[in-house]
Each structure stands twice: as structure tokens, then as C-alpha cells.
Amino acid sequence: MEQRQFKSNKLPRDLVSLGKKYARIAFPNPNREGCPSRSALRAMASRNLQPTLQHLPISHVATCSPCFMEYTRLRRRFAIVHGIQVAGVSLAVFAILFGAMEIIWRFSRPTGEPSISRAHQTEKEPAVTSKDAPSIAPYVMTINLASFSPTRGEEAKEPAKMIHLPSKLLRITLLLPIGMEPGEYVLQVENEAGAVLNEMRATGVLDRGVTSITADFDLRTESRGRLTLMVRPPGLSGRTFPVLLEGTR
């Protein structure tokens, strides 16, 4: 029984390996006739779904040995970069957890007499009075960008659906559309004149098949009107989403 199961599992792997070897040599195209651009192969290798499936050169790559080999090299490179990014995110999460445990351990220790250095430091620290302004907690929001249509160039001057934001200090978690992979993203908020109001870098984290980004946006000083949110993934062109800035809630 175990020998039969081993053979049944090994057969599909052998067929896939044989198919890849066949595709590398079976369709020579020395003049590169009808070959897509390198950017199209890169988008296909990086699983970038910004172009639709019918625009991806899938059928050509399957019947052109030079393009198939180029796609294989690009896909292997993106897989290595993706693995490094995931490892970096894991290390960052571990560092945060370690720091939180250290803080909890320090505050859970029994309090006793302050040391001389601590007492001296306490004397120099100004006392907090009621005149001190309290820190403002950001307004927390979650926005699923998959439900909004991205705009490109002069398309959709009157979009049917817009992201509504209040004029506040916001902490927004953006749920990215399917196909946008983890990594460092650039976020920008621009007004109608094209001036950048907020710009930052944030790390996209994959959770249950969805990549999400959490970032703070300070829109307290901005007046009502239309804005544009730009989300640019690593190494690719950005996507823009229409935003309507409203009054405070």
C-alpha cells in the first residue's frame, strides 16, 4: 500500500518536470516573433493581477521556449524576494513580541524603594498638570480596497463608489485586492491640485490569504473635497483610489 501511494505521488511530479523540460526546447523562436515585453513577463511572474487574464501572455509563454525560460527565471527571482520579505516580517513581529514581554515583565516586578538614580531623575522631571494637553487617539478604520475600482489617469472622473474619510487623525487598515503580495508599500494622499498631503511607507502583511497595510493619516487640517489615495506595491506601478473627505464625525 505504501509503495503504491509513493508511486502515485511521484508520477505527477515527474510529469510536471518532463513538461517543463519539454517547454524549454520544444518551441524555439530565435527571431522572438510575437514575444511580449519584459514588463509583461515580469507582471505575470510576480502574480500582478492589475492586467486582466486575457491580457497576460499565458498562451504565448506556453508555446515559446525563450519566453518560457525568461518567465521561469523571473518567477524564481520573485519567489526568493518574497521569501526574504516574509522572513523580515516574521523577525519584526518576533521583535515586537519580545519587547512587549520585556515591558510586561518589568511592570510586573514588585515595587520597592526607588534607586538613587531613579529618585534623582524623578526630581528633575516636571510634574504633569491638568494644563498638559492629552494625546489624541487616532480614529480607527478598516477599508476593503477590493470593493473600490482603482482609477488610472483620466479614467472615471465621476467614480461610482468613493472612499469616505473624516477630517481626523486616522489609523486605517487597508485590505488590498487579491494578487497584491506582502512587502514594503508606498502610500500617498493627494488633493485635486496634485499636492501630496500624506506620504509614508508601510509593510503589507499577509493574513489568511489577504494582504493588509495599517498606517496613520493626519487629515485634521484638510478641508472637505476630493482626494486621491495611491498605493504602490514594491517594484510595480501604483494604483489610485478616489476619496471623498468629509467633515469630522
N, C-alpha and C positions, 0 to 999 in steps of 0.2 A: 504493500500500500504506500509506504513512504517513498519507494523508488518510483512508482507511477506518478505521485504528486510532484516529485522533483523534476521528472521529465516534462510534465505538463507546464510547470512554471518556467522551465528553461527554454521551451520551444518558442514562446512569444518573444523572449529577449533575443534569441538567435535570429528570428525573422526580422525584427527591427534593425539589428546590427547589419544583417545582409542587405536590407533595403537602403540603409544609409551608404554602405559601400557601393551599391549599385548606382545610387543617385549621384555619387561623386564622379563617376567615369562614364556613365551611360549616355549623357546628353552633352557632348562637347559643343561649345559655342565660342570658337576663337575670336570671331568678329564682334561678339557681345551684341548681337542683333536683338532689339526689343527688350533689353535689360533695363530694369528700373534704376532709379538713382540710389546712391548710397544712403541718403536720408530716409528713403522709403524702406530699405532693408533694415536700417537701424531702428525705425519705428516698429517694424514687425518683430525684430529680435527683442526689443525692450517691452513688448506687450503693450505698446501705446495704442489705445483704442480711440484716440481722437479722430483719425480717419476711419470710415466705416469699413466693414469686412470686404465689401465688393471693390474697394479702392486699394486694398492690400494686394501685393503681387504674389499671392499664395500659389496660384496655378503655374505661374512662370517659374518661381523658385523650384517647384517640384519637377520641372522639366528642363532645367538649365543647370548643368553641373557647376560652372563658375559661380553663379548666383547662390546655389545651394551651399557651396563651400564657404562663400563670404558670409552668408546668413549663419552658418554653424559657428564660425569664428566670433561673430558679433554676439551671438546668443551665449557662448561660453564666457565672453568678457563681461556681459551684463550679469550673468549668474554669479561670477566672482565678486563683482562690485556689490551686488545685492547681499551676498553673504557677509561681506565686510560691514555693510551698513547695519544689518540685523545684529551682528556681534557688538557693534558700537552702541546700539540702543540698549542691548542687554546689559552691557557694562555700566551704562549711565543709570539704568534702573537699579542695578545692584548697589551702585554708589549712593543713590538716594535712600534706599532702604537701610544701608549701613549707617548713614548719617542720622536717619530718624531713630534707629535703635540706640545709637550713642546718646542722642539728646534725651530719649526716654530714660535711659539708664542713669544719666546724670541727675535728672529731676526726681527720680525715684529714690535716690540716696537719702538717708535720714539727715535732716538739717541739724547743724550744731553751731558752735561759736564760729563766727567768720574769722578767716585768717587775717593777719596784719595787712597783707597786700590788698585783700578784698575790702577791709574796713577803710583803708586809705583811699581806695578807689571810690567807695560809696560816698565819702565826704566830699569828693570833688564833683560828683555827678549832680547836676541840678535836679531839684525835685520837680515832679510832674504836677502841674497845677491844672485847674479847670479851664484856664485860658488856652492851653495847648490844643490845637485842632486835631481831632481824631482822624486817623487814616480812613480813606474812603474805600469800601469794599467794592470790587467790580461787579457789574450786573452780569450774571452767568446765563449764557445762551448756548443752544446746540442747533446747528443748521445743517441739513442734509443737502449738499450741493447736487446730488444726483437728481433731485426733483426740480432743479432750475436749469434752463437751457443756457449754455455759455454763448456769449456774443463774440464775433470776430470782425474786426474792422468796422465797417459802416453797416453791418447787418443788424437787423432788429432794433431800429431806433425807438420803436414802441413795443418793448417786450411784453408778452402776455403775463408773465409772472416775474415779480421782482422780490429781492430780499429786503425786508423791512427792518430797520435798525433804529433804536432810540438814540438821542444825543446824550450819551452817557459814557462812563468808563466801562468798557465791555470786556468780558472774558468769554471768548467764543470758541466752541469746539466745532470744527468743520469736518463733516463726514464726506470724504472725497468720492467721486464717481468710481465705479468699478474699473480696474485697469491702472489706476494711479498707485504706484508702488511706494513703499516706505523710503525715506531718505530726507535730506535737507531741502526744504521748500522756501521760496521767496514769496512773501505776501505784500501786496501794495493796495492802498486805498487812494483813489484819485477823485478829484471833483470834476465838474463838467468842463472846466478850462484845461484839464490835464495836469493840474498841480498835484504832487504827491502829498497826501495828508498823513499817512501812516505807512511805514516800510519796515519790515522785520524779516528775520529768518527763523524758521521753526522746523522741528523734526516731525515728520509723518511716521506714525506708529501703526503697525498692522495688528488688528484685533478682530478675530472671528471673520476673517476674510475682507474686512473693510479698513482702509487706511484713514486715520483721523489726525487732525492737527489742532492743538489748543494754543491760542495766542491772545494777548491783550491789545485792544484797540481803544485809543482815547479819542472820542468824538464829542467831548463836552463843549468845546469851543466852536464847533461847526454849526452852521445854520442849516435849516431844512433845505432839501433839494436832492438831486440825483447824484449818485456816486458810482464808482466802478471798483469792484473787487477783482484783483488779478492774483491768480495762484499759478506759480511757475514751478513745475517739478524739476528735479536735478537733470541737467543736460538736455532739456527739451523746451519747446516754446510754451508760453504761459496761456492759461485760459482766463477769460474775463467774465464776470457775472454782474448783472445790473442790480444796483442797490438804491433804495429809497430811504433817505434819512428823515426820520420823523422827530417830533418833539419828545421830551422826556416822558417816561411812563410813570 
